[in-house]
Amino acid sequence: MRILAIGDIHGYLAALDALLAEVRPTPEDSVIFLGDYVDRGPDSRGVVNRVIELERSLRVVALRGNHEQMMMDSRGGPGLLPNWLLNGGEEALASYAPEGRQGTLNDVPRGHWNFLDHVCVDWFETDDFIFVHGGLAPNLSLPEQPIPVLRWQKLTPAVKPHFSGKTMVCGHTVQPSGVPLDLGHAICIDTGVYLPQGWLSCLDVEEGTCWQANQHGKTRMLHLDDLEEI
């Protein structure tokens, strides 16, 4: 059984499908999506559909990212919608729009809202790893973690290890280099698929193998032990 973490997808379904074709997850594997399925890319709707489909045949854990949070919050009143639209929500709604008209929140299927509201979770842990979208408060247990930290905290070398001793695996802090950031106690696999030279990453967290695919479906593979040489 592999424990596979997949970073921020941001509406790039072609990259996700190319990545899955390389990784070939099985029902024995655990597949943890780190959030940010929507915004920026051309097919947020397709990405959410794909993750929902995968849940039917694979052992999937889907985390909420800050972009899901903005999408969810946009239903709270007209003043909150513009903030989401300025942060990639316009592209997301376009993927839900019927041909010939601009998308609205009413175009998002009920099943997608259910996925965001009730299927996605804030964090996930195994014996050796903690999976979050953004970050962790190092001295707090997982149930005590503030939502803004889980969604929005950036990973920098100044971030301290979690008191549990487990390795944090996260997305959110984009790596313009296109390779994961490995600090030992924390690993970030948001490798900027929406950037011109960016990649979508899937990490086997125990073995260290990282598969990547870009917007055009090109793939490559690297290993955490080799990052300093890239």
Biotite code that builds the C-alpha atoms (Angstrom):
import biotite.structure as struc

atoms = struc.array([
    struc.Atom([0.000, 0.000, 0.000], chain_id="A", res_id=1, res_name="MET", atom_name="CA", element="C"),
    struc.Atom([1.276, 3.432, -0.957], chain_id="A", res_id=2, res_name="ARG", atom_name="CA", element="C"),
    struc.Atom([0.363, 6.740, 0.669], chain_id="A", res_id=3, res_name="ILE", atom_name="CA", element="C"),
    struc.Atom([0.089, 9.188, -2.220], chain_id="A", res_id=4, res_name="LEU", atom_name="CA", element="C"),
    struc.Atom([-0.325, 12.949, -1.769], chain_id="A", res_id=5, res_name="ALA", atom_name="CA", element="C"),
    struc.Atom([-1.424, 15.125, -4.698], chain_id="A", res_id=6, res_name="ILE", atom_name="CA", element="C"),
    struc.Atom([-0.822, 18.883, -4.635], chain_id="A", res_id=7, res_name="GLY", atom_name="CA", element="C"),
    struc.Atom([-2.836, 21.890, -5.756], chain_id="A", res_id=8, res_name="ASP", atom_name="CA", element="C"),
    struc.Atom([-4.627, 21.155, -9.070], chain_id="A", res_id=9, res_name="ILE", atom_name="CA", element="C"),
    struc.Atom([-6.307, 24.525, -9.715], chain_id="A", res_id=10, res_name="HIS", atom_name="CA", element="C"),
    struc.Atom([-8.598, 23.419, -12.507], chain_id="A", res_id=11, res_name="GLY", atom_name="CA", element="C"),
    struc.Atom([-5.994, 21.683, -14.684], chain_id="A", res_id=12, res_name="TYR", atom_name="CA", element="C"),
    struc.Atom([-7.768, 18.411, -15.438], chain_id="A", res_id=13, res_name="LEU", atom_name="CA", element="C"),
    struc.Atom([-5.353, 17.426, -18.226], chain_id="A", res_id=14, res_name="ALA", atom_name="CA", element="C"),
    struc.Atom([-2.464, 17.546, -15.772], chain_id="A", res_id=15, res_name="ALA", atom_name="CA", element="C"),
    struc.Atom([-4.387, 15.517, -13.198], chain_id="A", res_id=16, res_name="LEU", atom_name="CA", element="C"),
    struc.Atom([-5.355, 12.839, -15.712], chain_id="A", res_id=17, res_name="ASP", atom_name="CA", element="C"),
    struc.Atom([-1.794, 12.587, -17.049], chain_id="A", res_id=18, res_name="ALA", atom_name="CA", element="C"),
    struc.Atom([-0.498, 12.294, -13.484], chain_id="A", res_id=19, res_name="LEU", atom_name="CA", element="C"),
    struc.Atom([-2.971, 9.552, -12.575], chain_id="A", res_id=20, res_name="LEU", atom_name="CA", element="C"),
    struc.Atom([-2.016, 7.626, -15.702], chain_id="A", res_id=21, res_name="ALA", atom_name="CA", element="C"),
    struc.Atom([1.618, 7.633, -14.545], chain_id="A", res_id=22, res_name="GLU", atom_name="CA", element="C"),
    struc.Atom([0.984, 6.866, -10.870], chain_id="A", res_id=23, res_name="VAL", atom_name="CA", element="C"),
    struc.Atom([-1.761, 4.275, -11.491], chain_id="A", res_id=24, res_name="ARG", atom_name="CA", element="C"),
    struc.Atom([-3.226, 4.270, -7.969], chain_id="A", res_id=25, res_name="PRO", atom_name="CA", element="C"),
    struc.Atom([-4.894, 1.039, -6.855], chain_id="A", res_id=26, res_name="THR", atom_name="CA", element="C"),
    struc.Atom([-7.629, 0.369, -4.269], chain_id="A", res_id=27, res_name="PRO", atom_name="CA", element="C"),
    struc.Atom([-4.858, -0.663, -1.858], chain_id="A", res_id=28, res_name="GLU", atom_name="CA", element="C"),
    struc.Atom([-3.288, 2.819, -2.003], chain_id="A", res_id=29, res_name="ASP", atom_name="CA", element="C"),
    struc.Atom([-4.389, 5.861, -0.024], chain_id="A", res_id=30, res_name="SER", atom_name="CA", element="C"),
    struc.Atom([-4.717, 8.980, -2.203], chain_id="A", res_id=31, res_name="VAL", atom_name="CA", element="C"),
    struc.Atom([-4.728, 12.258, -0.286], chain_id="A", res_id=32, res_name="ILE", atom_name="CA", element="C"),
    struc.Atom([-5.650, 15.384, -2.243], chain_id="A", res_id=33, res_name="PHE", atom_name="CA", element="C"),
    struc.Atom([-4.273, 18.482, -0.499], chain_id="A", res_id=34, res_name="LEU", atom_name="CA", element="C"),
    struc.Atom([-6.946, 20.896, -1.732], chain_id="A", res_id=35, res_name="GLY", atom_name="CA", element="C"),
    struc.Atom([-7.250, 23.772, -4.218], chain_id="A", res_id=36, res_name="ASP", atom_name="CA", element="C"),
    struc.Atom([-9.130, 21.801, -6.862], chain_id="A", res_id=37, res_name="TYR", atom_name="CA", element="C"),
    struc.Atom([-10.686, 24.988, -8.253], chain_id="A", res_id=38, res_name="VAL", atom_name="CA", element="C"),
    struc.Atom([-9.744, 28.422, -9.648], chain_id="A", res_id=39, res_name="ASP", atom_name="CA", element="C"),
    struc.Atom([-7.180, 29.711, -12.140], chain_id="A", res_id=40, res_name="ARG", atom_name="CA", element="C"),
    struc.Atom([-7.258, 26.785, -14.582], chain_id="A", res_id=41, res_name="GLY", atom_name="CA", element="C"),
    struc.Atom([-9.796, 26.063, -17.339], chain_id="A", res_id=42, res_name="PRO", atom_name="CA", element="C"),
    struc.Atom([-11.726, 23.129, -15.858], chain_id="A", res_id=43, res_name="ASP", atom_name="CA", element="C"),
    struc.Atom([-12.481, 23.386, -12.142], chain_id="A", res_id=44, res_name="SER", atom_name="CA", element="C"),
    struc.Atom([-15.745, 21.538, -12.733], chain_id="A", res_id=45, res_name="ARG", atom_name="CA", element="C"),
    struc.Atom([-13.908, 18.663, -14.418], chain_id="A", res_id=46, res_name="GLY", atom_name="CA", element="C"),
    struc.Atom([-11.380, 18.391, -11.606], chain_id="A", res_id=47, res_name="VAL", atom_name="CA", element="C"),
    struc.Atom([-14.058, 18.202, -8.909], chain_id="A", res_id=48, res_name="VAL", atom_name="CA", element="C"),
    struc.Atom([-15.919, 15.630, -11.007], chain_id="A", res_id=49, res_name="ASN", atom_name="CA", element="C"),
    struc.Atom([-12.774, 13.546, -11.328], chain_id="A", res_id=50, res_name="ARG", atom_name="CA", element="C"),
    struc.Atom([-12.054, 13.527, -7.593], chain_id="A", res_id=51, res_name="VAL", atom_name="CA", element="C"),
    struc.Atom([-15.667, 12.556, -6.866], chain_id="A", res_id=52, res_name="ILE", atom_name="CA", element="C"),
    struc.Atom([-15.390, 9.732, -9.413], chain_id="A", res_id=53, res_name="GLU", atom_name="CA", element="C"),
    struc.Atom([-12.142, 8.482, -7.879], chain_id="A", res_id=54, res_name="LEU", atom_name="CA", element="C"),
    struc.Atom([-13.809, 8.233, -4.482], chain_id="A", res_id=55, res_name="GLU", atom_name="CA", element="C"),
    struc.Atom([-16.010, 5.463, -5.869], chain_id="A", res_id=56, res_name="ARG", atom_name="CA", element="C"),
    struc.Atom([-13.095, 3.162, -6.704], chain_id="A", res_id=57, res_name="SER", atom_name="CA", element="C"),
    struc.Atom([-10.132, 4.302, -4.595], chain_id="A", res_id=58, res_name="LEU", atom_name="CA", element="C"),
    struc.Atom([-9.321, 5.113, -0.979], chain_id="A", res_id=59, res_name="ARG", atom_name="CA", element="C"),
    struc.Atom([-9.472, 8.910, -1.316], chain_id="A", res_id=60, res_name="VAL", atom_name="CA", element="C"),
    struc.Atom([-9.079, 11.671, 1.271], chain_id="A", res_id=61, res_name="VAL", atom_name="CA", element="C"),
    struc.Atom([-9.914, 15.168, -0.010], chain_id="A", res_id=62, res_name="ALA", atom_name="CA", element="C"),
    struc.Atom([-8.740, 18.179, 1.992], chain_id="A", res_id=63, res_name="LEU", atom_name="CA", element="C"),
    struc.Atom([-10.187, 21.688, 1.741], chain_id="A", res_id=64, res_name="ARG", atom_name="CA", element="C"),
    struc.Atom([-7.880, 24.391, 0.432], chain_id="A", res_id=65, res_name="GLY", atom_name="CA", element="C"),
    struc.Atom([-8.135, 28.143, 0.789], chain_id="A", res_id=66, res_name="ASN", atom_name="CA", element="C"),
    struc.Atom([-9.646, 28.361, -2.701], chain_id="A", res_id=67, res_name="HIS", atom_name="CA", element="C"),
    struc.Atom([-12.445, 25.971, -1.717], chain_id="A", res_id=68, res_name="GLU", atom_name="CA", element="C"),
    struc.Atom([-12.934, 28.128, 1.381], chain_id="A", res_id=69, res_name="GLN", atom_name="CA", element="C"),
    struc.Atom([-13.305, 31.266, -0.745], chain_id="A", res_id=70, res_name="MET", atom_name="CA", element="C"),
    struc.Atom([-15.738, 29.475, -3.045], chain_id="A", res_id=71, res_name="MET", atom_name="CA", element="C"),
    struc.Atom([-17.810, 28.285, -0.080], chain_id="A", res_id=72, res_name="MET", atom_name="CA", element="C"),
    struc.Atom([-17.709, 31.703, 1.585], chain_id="A", res_id=73, res_name="ASP", atom_name="CA", element="C"),
    struc.Atom([-18.884, 33.393, -1.621], chain_id="A", res_id=74, res_name="SER", atom_name="CA", element="C"),
    struc.Atom([-22.397, 32.106, -0.895], chain_id="A", res_id=75, res_name="ARG", atom_name="CA", element="C"),
    struc.Atom([-22.485, 34.153, 2.314], chain_id="A", res_id=76, res_name="GLY", atom_name="CA", element="C"),
    struc.Atom([-23.396, 37.445, 0.691], chain_id="A", res_id=77, res_name="GLY", atom_name="CA", element="C"),
    struc.Atom([-22.751, 39.648, -2.346], chain_id="A", res_id=78, res_name="PRO", atom_name="CA", element="C"),
    struc.Atom([-19.784, 41.306, -0.661], chain_id="A", res_id=79, res_name="GLY", atom_name="CA", element="C"),
    struc.Atom([-17.843, 38.034, -0.470], chain_id="A", res_id=80, res_name="LEU", atom_name="CA", element="C"),
    struc.Atom([-18.282, 36.953, -4.087], chain_id="A", res_id=81, res_name="LEU", atom_name="CA", element="C"),
    struc.Atom([-15.950, 39.585, -5.640], chain_id="A", res_id=82, res_name="PRO", atom_name="CA", element="C"),
    struc.Atom([-13.035, 38.444, -3.481], chain_id="A", res_id=83, res_name="ASN", atom_name="CA", element="C"),
    struc.Atom([-13.338, 34.913, -4.823], chain_id="A", res_id=84, res_name="TRP", atom_name="CA", element="C"),
    struc.Atom([-13.778, 36.095, -8.405], chain_id="A", res_id=85, res_name="LEU", atom_name="CA", element="C"),
    struc.Atom([-10.556, 38.126, -8.173], chain_id="A", res_id=86, res_name="LEU", atom_name="CA", element="C"),
    struc.Atom([-8.660, 35.051, -6.926], chain_id="A", res_id=87, res_name="ASN", atom_name="CA", element="C"),
    struc.Atom([-9.543, 32.660, -9.733], chain_id="A", res_id=88, res_name="GLY", atom_name="CA", element="C"),
    struc.Atom([-13.247, 32.243, -9.093], chain_id="A", res_id=89, res_name="GLY", atom_name="CA", element="C"),
    struc.Atom([-14.121, 33.825, -12.428], chain_id="A", res_id=90, res_name="GLU", atom_name="CA", element="C"),
    struc.Atom([-12.361, 30.988, -14.258], chain_id="A", res_id=91, res_name="GLU", atom_name="CA", element="C"),
    struc.Atom([-14.008, 28.441, -11.974], chain_id="A", res_id=92, res_name="ALA", atom_name="CA", element="C"),
    struc.Atom([-17.525, 29.756, -12.629], chain_id="A", res_id=93, res_name="LEU", atom_name="CA", element="C"),
    struc.Atom([-16.793, 29.842, -16.364], chain_id="A", res_id=94, res_name="ALA", atom_name="CA", element="C"),
    struc.Atom([-16.243, 26.079, -16.228], chain_id="A", res_id=95, res_name="SER", atom_name="CA", element="C"),
    struc.Atom([-19.752, 25.661, -14.779], chain_id="A", res_id=96, res_name="TYR", atom_name="CA", element="C"),
    struc.Atom([-21.461, 28.060, -17.185], chain_id="A", res_id=97, res_name="ALA", atom_name="CA", element="C"),
    struc.Atom([-23.826, 26.866, -19.905], chain_id="A", res_id=98, res_name="PRO", atom_name="CA", element="C"),
    struc.Atom([-22.499, 27.677, -23.342], chain_id="A", res_id=99, res_name="GLU", atom_name="CA", element="C"),
    struc.Atom([-23.078, 31.277, -24.312], chain_id="A", res_id=100, res_name="GLY", atom_name="CA", element="C"),
    struc.Atom([-23.505, 32.797, -20.862], chain_id="A", res_id=101, res_name="ARG", atom_name="CA", element="C"),
    struc.Atom([-21.543, 33.765, -17.798], chain_id="A", res_id=102, res_name="GLN", atom_name="CA", element="C"),
    struc.Atom([-21.479, 31.311, -14.912], chain_id="A", res_id=103, res_name="GLY", atom_name="CA", element="C"),
    struc.Atom([-23.142, 31.951, -11.554], chain_id="A", res_id=104, res_name="THR", atom_name="CA", element="C"),
    struc.Atom([-23.124, 30.205, -8.192], chain_id="A", res_id=105, res_name="LEU", atom_name="CA", element="C"),
    struc.Atom([-26.445, 28.623, -9.151], chain_id="A", res_id=106, res_name="ASN", atom_name="CA", element="C"),
    struc.Atom([-24.697, 26.719, -11.937], chain_id="A", res_id=107, res_name="ASP", atom_name="CA", element="C"),
    struc.Atom([-22.553, 24.744, -9.466], chain_id="A", res_id=108, res_name="VAL", atom_name="CA", element="C"),
    struc.Atom([-24.222, 21.313, -9.068], chain_id="A", res_id=109, res_name="PRO", atom_name="CA", element="C"),
    struc.Atom([-25.584, 20.312, -5.677], chain_id="A", res_id=110, res_name="ARG", atom_name="CA", element="C"),
    struc.Atom([-23.189, 17.361, -5.641], chain_id="A", res_id=111, res_name="GLY", atom_name="CA", element="C"),
    struc.Atom([-20.208, 19.699, -5.897], chain_id="A", res_id=112, res_name="HIS", atom_name="CA", element="C"),
    struc.Atom([-21.416, 21.822, -2.984], chain_id="A", res_id=113, res_name="TRP", atom_name="CA", element="C"),
    struc.Atom([-21.915, 18.615, -1.010], chain_id="A", res_id=114, res_name="ASN", atom_name="CA", element="C"),
    struc.Atom([-18.348, 17.606, -1.829], chain_id="A", res_id=115, res_name="PHE", atom_name="CA", element="C"),
    struc.Atom([-16.995, 20.935, -0.574], chain_id="A", res_id=116, res_name="LEU", atom_name="CA", element="C"),
    struc.Atom([-19.233, 21.164, 2.483], chain_id="A", res_id=117, res_name="ASP", atom_name="CA", element="C"),
    struc.Atom([-19.394, 17.586, 3.711], chain_id="A", res_id=118, res_name="HIS", atom_name="CA", element="C"),
    struc.Atom([-16.880, 15.315, 1.949], chain_id="A", res_id=119, res_name="VAL", atom_name="CA", element="C"),
    struc.Atom([-13.743, 17.449, 2.176], chain_id="A", res_id=120, res_name="CYS", atom_name="CA", element="C"),
    struc.Atom([-11.914, 17.477, 5.507], chain_id="A", res_id=121, res_name="VAL", atom_name="CA", element="C"),
    struc.Atom([-9.539, 19.921, 7.187], chain_id="A", res_id=122, res_name="ASP", atom_name="CA", element="C"),
    struc.Atom([-6.645, 17.546, 7.940], chain_id="A", res_id=123, res_name="TRP", atom_name="CA", element="C"),
    struc.Atom([-5.644, 13.892, 7.835], chain_id="A", res_id=124, res_name="PHE", atom_name="CA", element="C"),
    struc.Atom([-2.986, 11.931, 9.678], chain_id="A", res_id=125, res_name="GLU", atom_name="CA", element="C"),
    struc.Atom([-1.251, 8.561, 9.518], chain_id="A", res_id=126, res_name="THR", atom_name="CA", element="C"),
    struc.Atom([1.276, 7.002, 11.884], chain_id="A", res_id=127, res_name="ASP", atom_name="CA", element="C"),
    struc.Atom([4.098, 9.176, 10.531], chain_id="A", res_id=128, res_name="ASP", atom_name="CA", element="C"),
    struc.Atom([2.529, 12.035, 8.535], chain_id="A", res_id=129, res_name="PHE", atom_name="CA", element="C"),
    struc.Atom([0.050, 14.887, 8.908], chain_id="A", res_id=130, res_name="ILE", atom_name="CA", element="C"),
    struc.Atom([-1.586, 16.179, 5.724], chain_id="A", res_id=131, res_name="PHE", atom_name="CA", element="C"),
    struc.Atom([-2.902, 19.749, 5.540], chain_id="A", res_id=132, res_name="VAL", atom_name="CA", element="C"),
    struc.Atom([-3.437, 22.321, 2.831], chain_id="A", res_id=133, res_name="HIS", atom_name="CA", element="C"),
    struc.Atom([-1.595, 25.256, 4.370], chain_id="A", res_id=134, res_name="GLY", atom_name="CA", element="C"),
    struc.Atom([0.133, 24.703, 7.690], chain_id="A", res_id=135, res_name="GLY", atom_name="CA", element="C"),
    struc.Atom([0.002, 23.735, 11.348], chain_id="A", res_id=136, res_name="LEU", atom_name="CA", element="C"),
    struc.Atom([0.302, 25.540, 14.655], chain_id="A", res_id=137, res_name="ALA", atom_name="CA", element="C"),
    struc.Atom([3.231, 23.524, 16.040], chain_id="A", res_id=138, res_name="PRO", atom_name="CA", element="C"),
    struc.Atom([2.043, 23.297, 19.646], chain_id="A", res_id=139, res_name="ASN", atom_name="CA", element="C"),
    struc.Atom([-1.633, 22.491, 19.071], chain_id="A", res_id=140, res_name="LEU", atom_name="CA", element="C"),
    struc.Atom([-3.288, 19.112, 18.531], chain_id="A", res_id=141, res_name="SER", atom_name="CA", element="C"),
    struc.Atom([-5.061, 18.564, 15.232], chain_id="A", res_id=142, res_name="LEU", atom_name="CA", element="C"),
    struc.Atom([-8.606, 19.177, 16.569], chain_id="A", res_id=143, res_name="PRO", atom_name="CA", element="C"),
    struc.Atom([-7.369, 22.481, 18.048], chain_id="A", res_id=144, res_name="GLU", atom_name="CA", element="C"),
    struc.Atom([-5.845, 23.804, 14.815], chain_id="A", res_id=145, res_name="GLN", atom_name="CA", element="C"),
    struc.Atom([-7.250, 27.210, 13.711], chain_id="A", res_id=146, res_name="PRO", atom_name="CA", element="C"),
    struc.Atom([-8.896, 27.064, 10.305], chain_id="A", res_id=147, res_name="ILE", atom_name="CA", element="C"),
    struc.Atom([-6.940, 30.119, 9.017], chain_id="A", res_id=148, res_name="PRO", atom_name="CA", element="C"),
    struc.Atom([-3.677, 28.281, 9.778], chain_id="A", res_id=149, res_name="VAL", atom_name="CA", element="C"),
    struc.Atom([-4.835, 25.083, 8.071], chain_id="A", res_id=150, res_name="LEU", atom_name="CA", element="C"),
    struc.Atom([-5.958, 26.988, 4.962], chain_id="A", res_id=151, res_name="ARG", atom_name="CA", element="C"),
    struc.Atom([-3.611, 29.967, 4.636], chain_id="A", res_id=152, res_name="TRP", atom_name="CA", element="C"),
    struc.Atom([-0.313, 29.534, 6.509], chain_id="A", res_id=153, res_name="GLN", atom_name="CA", element="C"),
    struc.Atom([2.738, 29.513, 4.249], chain_id="A", res_id=154, res_name="LYS", atom_name="CA", element="C"),
    struc.Atom([5.593, 27.056, 4.633], chain_id="A", res_id=155, res_name="LEU", atom_name="CA", element="C"),
    struc.Atom([8.935, 28.775, 5.237], chain_id="A", res_id=156, res_name="THR", atom_name="CA", element="C"),
    struc.Atom([12.194, 27.557, 6.789], chain_id="A", res_id=157, res_name="PRO", atom_name="CA", element="C"),
    struc.Atom([11.124, 29.368, 9.979], chain_id="A", res_id=158, res_name="ALA", atom_name="CA", element="C"),
    struc.Atom([8.122, 27.062, 10.484], chain_id="A", res_id=159, res_name="VAL", atom_name="CA", element="C"),
    struc.Atom([8.720, 24.801, 13.477], chain_id="A", res_id=160, res_name="LYS", atom_name="CA", element="C"),
    struc.Atom([8.046, 21.043, 13.506], chain_id="A", res_id=161, res_name="PRO", atom_name="CA", element="C"),
    struc.Atom([4.770, 19.828, 14.956], chain_id="A", res_id=162, res_name="HIS", atom_name="CA", element="C"),
    struc.Atom([5.067, 18.593, 18.536], chain_id="A", res_id=163, res_name="PHE", atom_name="CA", element="C"),
    struc.Atom([3.815, 15.139, 17.453], chain_id="A", res_id=164, res_name="SER", atom_name="CA", element="C"),
    struc.Atom([7.081, 14.538, 15.614], chain_id="A", res_id=165, res_name="GLY", atom_name="CA", element="C"),
    struc.Atom([5.145, 13.662, 12.460], chain_id="A", res_id=166, res_name="LYS", atom_name="CA", element="C"),
    struc.Atom([6.143, 15.056, 9.065], chain_id="A", res_id=167, res_name="THR", atom_name="CA", element="C"),
    struc.Atom([3.737, 17.641, 7.674], chain_id="A", res_id=168, res_name="MET", atom_name="CA", element="C"),
    struc.Atom([2.834, 17.286, 3.991], chain_id="A", res_id=169, res_name="VAL", atom_name="CA", element="C"),
    struc.Atom([1.171, 20.371, 2.525], chain_id="A", res_id=170, res_name="CYS", atom_name="CA", element="C"),
    struc.Atom([0.371, 22.387, -0.569], chain_id="A", res_id=171, res_name="GLY", atom_name="CA", element="C"),
    struc.Atom([-0.547, 26.096, -0.802], chain_id="A", res_id=172, res_name="HIS", atom_name="CA", element="C"),
    struc.Atom([2.984, 27.587, -0.780], chain_id="A", res_id=173, res_name="THR", atom_name="CA", element="C"),
    struc.Atom([3.786, 27.564, -4.474], chain_id="A", res_id=174, res_name="VAL", atom_name="CA", element="C"),
    struc.Atom([7.296, 26.472, -5.457], chain_id="A", res_id=175, res_name="GLN", atom_name="CA", element="C"),
    struc.Atom([8.204, 28.393, -8.647], chain_id="A", res_id=176, res_name="PRO", atom_name="CA", element="C"),
    struc.Atom([11.153, 26.021, -9.134], chain_id="A", res_id=177, res_name="SER", atom_name="CA", element="C"),
    struc.Atom([8.676, 23.292, -10.045], chain_id="A", res_id=178, res_name="GLY", atom_name="CA", element="C"),
    struc.Atom([10.070, 20.874, -7.452], chain_id="A", res_id=179, res_name="VAL", atom_name="CA", element="C"),
    struc.Atom([8.842, 20.141, -3.905], chain_id="A", res_id=180, res_name="PRO", atom_name="CA", element="C"),
    struc.Atom([10.275, 21.903, -0.878], chain_id="A", res_id=181, res_name="LEU", atom_name="CA", element="C"),
    struc.Atom([11.614, 19.353, 1.630], chain_id="A", res_id=182, res_name="ASP", atom_name="CA", element="C"),
    struc.Atom([12.495, 20.769, 5.049], chain_id="A", res_id=183, res_name="LEU", atom_name="CA", element="C"),
    struc.Atom([12.726, 17.358, 6.690], chain_id="A", res_id=184, res_name="GLY", atom_name="CA", element="C"),
    struc.Atom([9.900, 17.960, 9.167], chain_id="A", res_id=185, res_name="HIS", atom_name="CA", element="C"),
    struc.Atom([7.673, 19.395, 6.411], chain_id="A", res_id=186, res_name="ALA", atom_name="CA", element="C"),
    struc.Atom([7.263, 18.855, 2.674], chain_id="A", res_id=187, res_name="ILE", atom_name="CA", element="C"),
    struc.Atom([5.381, 21.176, 0.307], chain_id="A", res_id=188, res_name="CYS", atom_name="CA", element="C"),
    struc.Atom([4.215, 19.756, -3.030], chain_id="A", res_id=189, res_name="ILE", atom_name="CA", element="C"),
    struc.Atom([2.451, 22.776, -4.545], chain_id="A", res_id=190, res_name="ASP", atom_name="CA", element="C"),
    struc.Atom([4.701, 23.025, -7.584], chain_id="A", res_id=191, res_name="THR", atom_name="CA", element="C"),
    struc.Atom([2.639, 25.635, -9.409], chain_id="A", res_id=192, res_name="GLY", atom_name="CA", element="C"),
    struc.Atom([0.787, 23.761, -12.156], chain_id="A", res_id=193, res_name="VAL", atom_name="CA", element="C"),
    struc.Atom([-0.826, 27.072, -13.198], chain_id="A", res_id=194, res_name="TYR", atom_name="CA", element="C"),
    struc.Atom([2.570, 28.691, -13.854], chain_id="A", res_id=195, res_name="LEU", atom_name="CA", element="C"),
    struc.Atom([4.010, 28.550, -17.406], chain_id="A", res_id=196, res_name="PRO", atom_name="CA", element="C"),
    struc.Atom([6.817, 26.229, -16.243], chain_id="A", res_id=197, res_name="GLN", atom_name="CA", element="C"),
    struc.Atom([4.873, 24.664, -13.374], chain_id="A", res_id=198, res_name="GLY", atom_name="CA", element="C"),
    struc.Atom([3.955, 21.092, -12.521], chain_id="A", res_id=199, res_name="TRP", atom_name="CA", element="C"),
    struc.Atom([1.307, 19.127, -10.641], chain_id="A", res_id=200, res_name="LEU", atom_name="CA", element="C"),
    struc.Atom([2.958, 16.744, -8.184], chain_id="A", res_id=201, res_name="SER", atom_name="CA", element="C"),
    struc.Atom([2.065, 13.405, -6.619], chain_id="A", res_id=202, res_name="CYS", atom_name="CA", element="C"),
    struc.Atom([4.364, 12.224, -3.822], chain_id="A", res_id=203, res_name="LEU", atom_name="CA", element="C"),
    struc.Atom([4.736, 8.722, -2.421], chain_id="A", res_id=204, res_name="ASP", atom_name="CA", element="C"),
    struc.Atom([5.373, 10.076, 1.057], chain_id="A", res_id=205, res_name="VAL", atom_name="CA", element="C"),
    struc.Atom([7.048, 6.950, 2.415], chain_id="A", res_id=206, res_name="GLU", atom_name="CA", element="C"),
    struc.Atom([9.239, 6.084, -0.569], chain_id="A", res_id=207, res_name="GLU", atom_name="CA", element="C"),
    struc.Atom([10.014, 9.639, -1.724], chain_id="A", res_id=208, res_name="GLY", atom_name="CA", element="C"),
    struc.Atom([9.156, 9.192, -5.402], chain_id="A", res_id=209, res_name="THR", atom_name="CA", element="C"),
    struc.Atom([7.459, 12.228, -6.952], chain_id="A", res_id=210, res_name="CYS", atom_name="CA", element="C"),
    struc.Atom([5.574, 12.035, -10.244], chain_id="A", res_id=211, res_name="TRP", atom_name="CA", element="C"),
    struc.Atom([4.747, 15.277, -12.041], chain_id="A", res_id=212, res_name="GLN", atom_name="CA", element="C"),
    struc.Atom([2.616, 16.426, -14.969], chain_id="A", res_id=213, res_name="ALA", atom_name="CA", element="C"),
    struc.Atom([2.224, 19.864, -16.521], chain_id="A", res_id=214, res_name="ASN", atom_name="CA", element="C"),
    struc.Atom([-0.675, 21.709, -18.158], chain_id="A", res_id=215, res_name="GLN", atom_name="CA", element="C"),
    struc.Atom([0.052, 20.023, -21.492], chain_id="A", res_id=216, res_name="HIS", atom_name="CA", element="C"),
    struc.Atom([0.133, 16.468, -20.134], chain_id="A", res_id=217, res_name="GLY", atom_name="CA", element="C"),
    struc.Atom([3.908, 16.097, -20.196], chain_id="A", res_id=218, res_name="LYS", atom_name="CA", element="C"),
    struc.Atom([5.194, 13.979, -17.305], chain_id="A", res_id=219, res_name="THR", atom_name="CA", element="C"),
    struc.Atom([8.419, 13.407, -15.422], chain_id="A", res_id=220, res_name="ARG", atom_name="CA", element="C"),
    struc.Atom([9.572, 11.654, -12.240], chain_id="A", res_id=221, res_name="MET", atom_name="CA", element="C"),
    struc.Atom([12.041, 12.645, -9.543], chain_id="A", res_id=222, res_name="LEU", atom_name="CA", element="C"),
    struc.Atom([12.950, 11.649, -5.995], chain_id="A", res_id=223, res_name="HIS", atom_name="CA", element="C"),
    struc.Atom([13.173, 13.717, -2.838], chain_id="A", res_id=224, res_name="LEU", atom_name="CA", element="C"),
    struc.Atom([16.743, 12.519, -2.282], chain_id="A", res_id=225, res_name="ASP", atom_name="CA", element="C"),
    struc.Atom([17.750, 14.110, -5.604], chain_id="A", res_id=226, res_name="ASP", atom_name="CA", element="C"),
    struc.Atom([16.173, 17.548, -5.152], chain_id="A", res_id=227, res_name="LEU", atom_name="CA", element="C"),
    struc.Atom([19.442, 19.319, -4.383], chain_id="A", res_id=228, res_name="GLU", atom_name="CA", element="C"),
    struc.Atom([20.781, 18.224, -7.752], chain_id="A", res_id=229, res_name="GLU", atom_name="CA", element="C"),
    struc.Atom([17.853, 19.678, -9.764], chain_id="A", res_id=230, res_name="ILE", atom_name="CA", element="C"),
])
